[in-house]
């Protein structure tokens, strides 16, 4: 289980920066000493999307927004973790299964570094959540292996 957070903003100038929270749960299978495969679910709470939806509802009535669109997203992902000692390089490719407001694309990727602590039970991570080459956020995360 992983909790990720940080601050991000929309592409519209002047809307401001807002916190985001991502909760992830996944299963993994170590396939050899260096590699681990992952499959999991992400739940995204991005306050900047809420602001962007409200802004576009008022500023762009031709878009047909009601202003009540949900700013939360749920994604499923497959990933790989390349381990070296207590560190790991993480790559994940995901797909939003719940995507009520069309922001960027349905496919997302995550790249980053992870560090394991206390006999591998806890870890910290710094990852980049992006839609192909367009970054959405740098995520700072903490997690626990159950």
TORLO-364750 format. One line per 4 residues: their letters; for each residue x, y, z of N, C-alpha, C, O, CB. Coordinates in steps of 0.2 Angstrom, whole numbers. Glycine has a CB too. Layout:
<atoms>
A = X/Y/Z/X/Y/Z/X/Y/Z/X/Y/Z/X/Y/Z ~ ...
</atoms>
This chain:
<atoms>
XXXX = 4/-6/0/0/0/0/4/6/0/9/6/3/-5/0/6 ~ 3/11/-4/7/17/-5/2/23/-4/-4/23/-7/10/17/-11 ~ 4/28/-1/1/35/-1/6/40/-4/12/41/-2/-1/37/7 ~ 4/43/-9/8/48/-13/4/55/-12/-2/56/-12/9/46/-20
XXXX = 9/60/-12/6/67/-12/11/72/-15/16/70/-16/4/69/-4 ~ 8/78/-15/12/83/-18/8/89/-20/2/90/-18/16/81/-24 ~ 11/94/-24/7/100/-26/7/100/-34/13/99/-37/9/106/-23 ~ 2/101/-37/2/102/-44/-3/108/-47/-7/110/-42/1/96/-48
XXXX = -3/109/-53/-7/115/-55/-9/113/-63/-6/109/-66/-4/122/-55 ~ -15/116/-65/-17/115/-72/-13/119/-77/-9/123/-75/-25/117/-72 ~ -15/118/-83/-11/122/-88/-13/129/-89/-10/133/-92/-12/118/-95 ~ -19/131/-86/-21/138/-86/-18/142/-81/-17/141/-75/-29/138/-85
XXXX = -15/147/-84/-11/152/-80/-16/155/-75/-21/157/-76/-8/158/-84 ~ -13/156/-68/-17/160/-63/-22/155/-59/-25/158/-54/-20/165/-66 ~ -23/149/-61/-27/145/-57/-24/143/-50/-28/142/-45/-29/139/-60 ~ -18/143/-49/-15/142/-43/-13/134/-42/-14/130/-47/-19/143/-38
XXXX = -9/133/-37/-7/126/-36/-11/123/-30/-13/127/-25/1/127/-33 ~ -12/117/-31/-16/113/-26/-13/106/-24/-10/104/-28/-23/112/-29 ~ -15/104/-18/-12/97/-16/-16/92/-20/-22/93/-22/-13/97/-9 ~ -12/86/-21/-16/80/-23/-14/74/-19/-9/75/-15/-13/79/-31
XXXX = -18/69/-19/-17/63/-15/-18/57/-19/-23/57/-23/-21/63/-8 ~ -14/52/-19/-15/46/-23/-14/40/-18/-9/40/-14/-10/46/-28 ~ -19/36/-18/-19/30/-14/-18/24/-19/-22/23/-23/-25/29/-9 ~ -13/20/-17/-12/14/-22/-11/8/-18/-9/8/-12/-5/15/-26
XXXX = -14/2/-21/-13/-4/-18/-11/-9/-24/-13/-8/-29/-19/-7/-14 ~ -6/-13/-22/-4/-18/-28/-1/-24/-25/1/-25/-19/1/-14/-32 ~ -1/-29/-29/3/-35/-28/9/-36/-32/9/-33/-38/-2/-41/-29 ~ 14/-39/-30/20/-40/-34/23/-47/-33/21/-50/-28/25/-34/-32
XXXX = 26/-49/-38/30/-55/-38/37/-54/-40/38/-52/-46/26/-60/-43 ~ 41/-56/-36/48/-56/-37/50/-62/-42/49/-67/-40/53/-56/-30 ~ 53/-60/-48/54/-65/-53/61/-67/-53/63/-73/-55/52/-63/-59 ~ 66/-63/-50/73/-65/-49/76/-60/-44/72/-56/-41/77/-65/-55
XXXX = 82/-60/-43/85/-56/-38/85/-49/-39/84/-45/-34/93/-58/-37 ~ 84/-47/-45/84/-40/-47/77/-37/-49/76/-31/-49/89/-38/-53 ~ 73/-41/-52/66/-39/-55/60/-41/-51/60/-47/-48/66/-42/-62 ~ 55/-37/-51/49/-38/-48/43/-36/-52/44/-30/-55/48/-35/-41
XXXX = 38/-40/-54/33/-37/-58/27/-35/-53/26/-38/-48/30/-43/-62 ~ 23/-30/-55/18/-27/-51/11/-27/-55/11/-26/-61/20/-20/-48 ~ 6/-27/-51/-1/-26/-54/-5/-22/-48/-5/-25/-43/-5/-32/-57 ~ -8/-17/-50/-12/-13/-44/-17/-8/-47/-19/-8/-53/-7/-10/-40
XXXX = -20/-5/-42/-25/0/-43/-23/7/-39/-20/7/-34/-32/-2/-40 ~ -24/12/-43/-22/19/-40/-29/23/-40/-33/22/-44/-18/23/-45 ~ -30/27/-34/-36/31/-34/-33/38/-33/-29/40/-28/-40/29/-27 ~ -34/43/-37/-32/49/-38/-37/55/-35/-43/54/-37/-29/51/-45
XXXX = -35/59/-31/-39/65/-29/-35/71/-30/-30/73/-27/-40/64/-21 ~ -36/74/-36/-32/80/-38/-37/86/-38/-41/87/-42/-30/79/-46 ~ -35/90/-33/-39/97/-32/-39/101/-38/-43/105/-39/-37/100/-25 ~ -33/101/-41/-32/106/-47/-37/104/-52/-40/109/-56/-25/105/-50
XXXX = -39/98/-53/-44/96/-58/-51/99/-56/-55/101/-60/-45/89/-59 ~ -53/99/-50/-59/102/-47/-59/110/-49/-64/112/-52/-60/101/-40 ~ -54/113/-48/-53/120/-50/-53/121/-58/-57/126/-60/-47/123/-48 ~ -50/117/-62/-50/117/-69/-57/116/-72/-59/119/-76/-45/112/-72
XXXX = -61/111/-69/-68/110/-71/-72/116/-70/-76/118/-74/-71/104/-67 ~ -72/119/-64/-75/125/-62/-74/131/-67/-78/134/-69/-74/127/-55 ~ -67/131/-68/-65/137/-73/-68/136/-80/-71/140/-83/-57/137/-73 ~ -67/130/-82/-70/128/-89/-77/129/-90/-80/130/-95/-67/122/-92
XXXX = -81/127/-84/-88/127/-84/-90/135/-85/-95/136/-88/-91/124/-77 ~ -87/139/-82/-88/146/-82/-86/150/-88/-89/153/-92/-86/150/-76 ~ -79/148/-90/-76/152/-95/-77/149/-102/-77/153/-107/-69/152/-94 ~ -79/143/-103/-80/140/-109/-87/136/-109/-87/130/-109/-74/135/-111
XXXX = -93/139/-110/-99/136/-109/-100/131/-116/-104/127/-115/-105/141/-109 ~ -96/133/-121/-97/128/-127/-94/121/-126/-96/117/-130/-94/132/-133 ~ -91/120/-120/-88/114/-119/-93/109/-116/-92/103/-116/-82/114/-114 ~ -99/112/-114/-104/107/-112/-103/104/-105/-106/99/-104/-105/102/-117
XXXX = -99/107/-101/-98/105/-94/-104/107/-90/-107/112/-90/-92/107/-91 ~ -106/103/-85/-111/105/-80/-108/108/-74/-112/111/-70/-115/98/-78 ~ -101/107/-73/-98/110/-67/-98/105/-61/-95/106/-56/-102/116/-65 ~ -102/100/-62/-103/94/-57/-98/88/-58/-99/83/-55/-110/92/-56
XXXX = -94/88/-63/-90/83/-65/-86/81/-59/-83/85/-56/-86/84/-72 ~ -84/74/-59/-80/72/-53/-73/73/-55/-71/71/-61/-82/64/-52 ~ -69/75/-50/-62/76/-51/-58/70/-49/-52/71/-50/-60/83/-47 ~ -61/65/-47/-57/59/-45/-56/55/-51/-60/55/-55/-61/56/-39
XXXX = -51/51/-50/-49/46/-56/-47/39/-52/-44/39/-47/-44/48/-61 ~ -49/34/-56/-46/27/-53/-43/24/-59/-45/24/-65/-52/23/-51 ~ -37/21/-58/-33/18/-63/-30/11/-61/-30/10/-55/-27/22/-65 ~ -29/7/-66/-26/1/-65/-19/1/-68/-19/4/-73/-30/-5/-67
XXXX = -14/-3/-65/-8/-2/-69/-4/-9/-68/-5/-13/-64/-4/3/-65 ~ 1/-10/-73/6/-15/-73/13/-12/-72/14/-6/-75/5/-19/-79 ~ 17/-15/-68/23/-11/-67/29/-16/-66/28/-22/-66/23/-7/-61 ~ 35/-13/-66/41/-17/-65/46/-13/-60/46/-7/-61/45/-18/-72
XXXX = 49/-17/-56/53/-14/-51/60/-17/-52/61/-23/-52/51/-15/-44 ~ 65/-13/-54/72/-15/-55/76/-14/-48/77/-8/-47/76/-12/-61 ~ 77/-19/-44/80/-18/-38/88/-18/-38/91/-22/-41/78/-23/-33 ~ 91/-14/-34/98/-14/-33/99/-12/-25/98/-7/-23/102/-10/-37
XXXX = 101/-18/-21/102/-17/-14/95/-15/-11/90/-18/-12/107/-12/-12 ~ 95/-9/-7/89/-7/-4/85/-2/-8/80/1/-6/90/-4/3 ~ 88/-1/-14/85/4/-19/81/1/-25/83/-5/-26/90/9/-22 ~ 77/4/-28/73/1/-34/71/7/-39/70/12/-37/67/-3/-32
XXXX = 72/5/-45/69/10/-50/62/7/-53/62/1/-54/74/10/-57 ~ 57/11/-52/50/9/-53/48/11/-60/49/17/-62/46/11/-48 ~ 45/7/-64/41/9/-70/34/6/-70/33/0/-69/45/7/-77 ~ 29/10/-71/22/8/-71/19/11/-77/20/17/-79/19/9/-65
XXXX = 14/7/-80/10/9/-86/3/8/-83/1/2/-82/12/6/-92 ~ -1/13/-83/-8/13/-81/-13/15/-86/-12/18/-91/-9/16/-75 ~ -20/13/-84/-25/15/-88/-31/17/-83/-33/14/-79/-28/9/-93 ~ -34/23/-84/-39/26/-80/-46/22/-82/-48/22/-88/-40/33/-81
XXXX = -48/18/-77/-55/14/-78/-61/19/-76/-66/18/-79/-55/8/-74 ~ -59/24/-72/-64/29/-70/-61/35/-72/-56/37/-68/-67/28/-62 ~ -64/39/-77/-61/45/-79/-67/50/-81/-68/51/-87/-56/43/-86 ~ -71/52/-77/-77/56/-78/-75/63/-82/-79/65/-85/-80/58/-72
XXXX = -69/66/-81/-67/72/-84/-61/70/-88/-56/68/-86/-66/78/-79 ~ -62/72/-95/-56/70/-99/-51/75/-98/-51/81/-101/-59/70/-107 ~ -46/73/-95/-39/77/-94/-34/73/-97/-32/67/-95/-38/79/-86 ~ -30/76/-101/-24/72/-105/-27/66/-108/-32/66/-112/-19/71/-100
XXXX = -24/60/-107/-26/54/-110/-28/49/-104/-26/50/-99/-21/51/-115 ~ -31/44/-107/-33/38/-102/-27/34/-100/-27/31/-94/-38/34/-105 ~ -22/34/-103/-16/30/-102/-11/35/-98/-9/41/-100/-12/27/-108 ~ -8/32/-93/-3/36/-89/3/32/-87/3/25/-87/-6/39/-82
XXXX = 9/35/-86/15/31/-84/18/34/-77/16/40/-76/20/31/-89 ~ 21/30/-74/25/32/-68/32/30/-68/33/24/-69/21/30/-61 ~ 37/34/-67/44/32/-67/46/35/-60/45/41/-58/48/35/-73 ~ 51/32/-57/54/34/-51/58/30/-47/60/24/-49/48/36/-46
XXXX = 60/32/-41/65/29/-37/61/27/-30/57/31/-28/71/33/-36 ~ 63/21/-28/61/19/-21/66/17/-17/71/14/-19/55/13/-23 ~ 66/18/-10/71/16/-5/67/12/0/62/14/3/74/22/-2 ~ 69/6/1/66/1/7/70/2/13/76/4/14/67/-6/5
XXXX = 66/2/19/68/3/26/66/-3/30/61/-6/28/66/10/28 ~ 69/-4/36/67/-8/41/65/-15/38/60/-18/38/61/-6/44 ~ 71/-18/35/70/-25/33/65/-26/27/62/-31/26/68/-30/38 ~ 64/-20/23/60/-21/17/53/-20/18/49/-21/14/61/-27/13
XXXX = 51/-19/25/44/-18/26/41/-11/24/35/-11/22/43/-19/34 ~ 45/-6/25/43/1/23/47/3/18/52/1/17/43/5/29 ~ 44/8/14/48/11/9/46/19/7/40/20/9/47/7/2 ~ 50/22/5/49/29/2/50/29/-5/54/26/-8/53/34/6
XXXX = 46/34/-9/47/34/-16/46/41/-18/43/45/-16/42/30/-19 ~ 50/43/-24/49/49/-27/48/47/-35/52/44/-38/55/54/-27 ~ 42/48/-37/40/46/-44/37/52/-48/35/57/-45/35/41/-43 ~ 37/51/-54/35/56/-59/28/53/-62/29/48/-66/40/58/-65
XXXX = 23/56/-61/16/53/-64/15/58/-70/15/64/-70/10/54/-59 ~ 15/54/-76/14/58/-83/9/55/-87/7/49/-86/21/58/-86 ~ 8/58/-92/4/56/-98/8/56/-104/9/61/-107/-3/60/-99 ~ 11/50/-105/17/50/-110/22/55/-108/25/54/-103/14/51/-117
XXXX = 23/60/-112/29/64/-111/27/70/-107/31/75/-106/33/66/-117 ~ 21/71/-105/18/77/-102/17/75/-94/13/72/-93/12/80/-105 ~ 21/78/-90/21/77/-83/15/80/-80/13/86/-81/27/79/-80 ~ 12/76/-76/6/79/-72/9/81/-65/7/86/-62/1/74/-71
XXXX = 13/77/-62/15/78/-55/22/74/-53/23/69/-56/10/77/-50 ~ 25/77/-48/31/74/-45/27/71/-38/25/75/-35/37/78/-44 ~ 28/65/-37/24/62/-31/29/60/-26/34/57/-28/20/56/-33 ~ 28/62/-20/32/59/-14/28/54/-10/22/56/-8/34/66/-10
XXXX = 30/48/-10/26/43/-7/29/39/-1/36/39/-1/24/39/-12 ~ 25/36/3/27/32/8/23/26/8/17/26/6/27/35/15 ~ 26/20/9/22/14/8/24/8/13/29/9/17/22/11/2 ~ 20/3/14/21/-2/18/19/-9/14/15/-9/10/17/-2/25
XX = 24/-14/15/22/-20/12/19/-24/18/22/-26/23/29/-24/10 ~ 13/-27/16/9/-31/21/11/-38/20/8/-42/24/2/-30/20
</atoms>
